[in-house]
C-alpha cells in the first residue's frame, strides 16, 4: 500500500542523490500482510458491532464480539505501521528526485487516487445508504456533499500532508549529505531509546485525547481515528529516521524478542481498559494509550525482525501481491460492499459471514487490482 530532497525544497536543481536502493523484499511482504489486515478489518466492521462502514449487518449473536476484538487490536497498530513504512521510503525518494519532482510525484500517486475515489467509487459506495434512509428527503447530489468524507482514502490524504510537512522540515533544516552519512549507524536504537519513544508516544496520546477523545470522528476530512494521529505522526517520523540512520539494515534478534515482550505487556493492559460505555477518565485514557502504544511498538519490532529474518525473499506470486497492494487498498471497499449485498440474504452467525466475505474478497480484490493496473497509465498511479 501504501508506500526525500537532496537539500530539501531548494528551487535550483538538486545534486545527484544516491542511487535507488534495491527492493526490500521483507518490507514488500509486510505491506502484503498489512493490506490483508485492512481487508479483514473492514470485513469485521461489516459484521461486528462497530457500524462505521458503507455496508453493515450488526451482529445478532455473540460471535460479533470476536470481530470487534479483531478491529480493536488491528486499530492499535496496523495503520501506524503503514505510516512507518511510508516514512521509511520518503527521504530516499525525495533525495533521488529533488523536492519539486517528489511533490509532483506524491500529488500523482496520492492525490489522483483520492480524487478518483471521491468521483467514481464513493457514489457507488454511498448510494445504498441514500436509497435505504434518505431517498425522497433530499436529492442525491446534496446527500453526496453533506455526507462527504474520503472513506479509506483518508490514509493517502493524511500521508500527503505528512509528505508536505517533511519537505517543509527539510527546507528549513537541510542536512548535508556528509552529515547524514556520519549519523548513519546501521543498527537499531537500544532498549532505553525504544522505551523512551514508547513513553513519549503514551504521553502525547494522553494529552492529545484531552482534545480528541478515543472514538472521535472528523467529518469532511473523513478521519475515522483522529485520536491516533500522534501515533501516525511519530511512526512516520520514526520511519524517516530509520532510513537515514540505517536502523533497519540489520534488526537484531533481541529487538524481535523485546517486541514480543511488549506485545505481551500490551495484551495484559487491555483488560484494564474498562467499559467503553463509561465516560473516559484520565486514568482510563492513560491505560488505553499505554495498551495501544506498547502493543503497537511491540508489534512493529516483532514483525520487522520476523519478516527480515524469515520472509526476506519473493517469488512471482509474492511479487504479484506486493505490486498490486496499493490498488487493492483503493478497490477493496467496492468489492466488500458488493459481496455484502450479495450475501445479505444468507442467515448465518456473524463470524461465518465474516469468513465467507474474507475468502471471497481477498482473491477478488487482488484480481480486480491486477485488471485495473493493466489499464493505460494506471501503473503510473497505482
FENFENNOR-V268825 format. One record per pair of residues at least 6 apart in sequence whose ideal C-beta (glycine too) atoms are under 6 Angstrom apart, sorted by the first residue. I is the first residue (numbers start at 1). J is the second residue. Records with the same first field share a line. If there is no record, write none. Layout:
I: J, J
This chain:
1: 31, 35, 325, 326, 329
2: 82, 86, 326
3: 86, 89
4: 90, 91, 92, 93, 94, 95, 102
5: 14, 94, 98, 99, 170
6: 14, 15, 17, 95
7: 174
8: 99, 170, 171, 174
9: 99, 167, 171
14: 98
17: 95, 96
25: 312, 313, 314
26: 307, 308, 311, 312
28: 322
29: 307, 311
30: 307
31: 322, 325
32: 321, 322, 325
34: 78, 81, 82
35: 325, 328, 329
37: 74, 78
39: 332, 361
40: 358
41: 74
42: 53, 336
43: 354, 357, 358
44: 67, 70, 71, 354
45: 53
46: 53, 56, 340
47: 57, 67, 350, 353, 354
48: 59, 64, 67, 68
49: 58, 59, 64, 68
50: 71
51: 58
54: 125, 337
55: 337, 340
59: 350
61: 349, 350
63: 349, 350, 351
64: 350
67: 354
76: 292, 295, 296
77: 296, 299
80: 231, 232, 235, 296
81: 300
83: 232, 235, 236
84: 235, 238, 239
86: 159
87: 236, 239, 240
88: 239, 242, 243
90: 166, 240
91: 240, 243, 244
92: 243
93: 102
94: 102
99: 167
106: 163
110: 156, 160
112: 381
113: 156, 330
114: 153, 156, 157
117: 153
121: 334
125: 333, 337
130: 140, 143
134: 143
148: 220
149: 222
150: 157, 222
151: 333
152: 333
154: 222, 223
162: 236
180: 244
183: 245
184: 245, 246
185: 245
186: 246, 249
188: 247, 255
198: 293, 294, 297
201: 234, 293
202: 289, 290, 293
204: 230
205: 230, 289
206: 285, 286, 289
208: 230
209: 227, 285
212: 226, 227
213: 280
214: 227
216: 226, 227
217: 224
218: 226
242: 248
251: 304, 305, 308
255: 301, 305
256: 302, 305
259: 298, 301, 302
260: 302
262: 294, 297, 298
263: 295, 298, 299
265: 294
266: 291, 294, 295
269: 290, 291
270: 291
272: 287
273: 287, 288
274: 284
324: 366, 369, 370
326: 382
327: 369, 372, 373, 382
328: 365, 366, 369
331: 365, 368, 369
332: 365
335: 361, 364, 365
336: 361
339: 357, 360, 361
372: 378
373: 379, 382
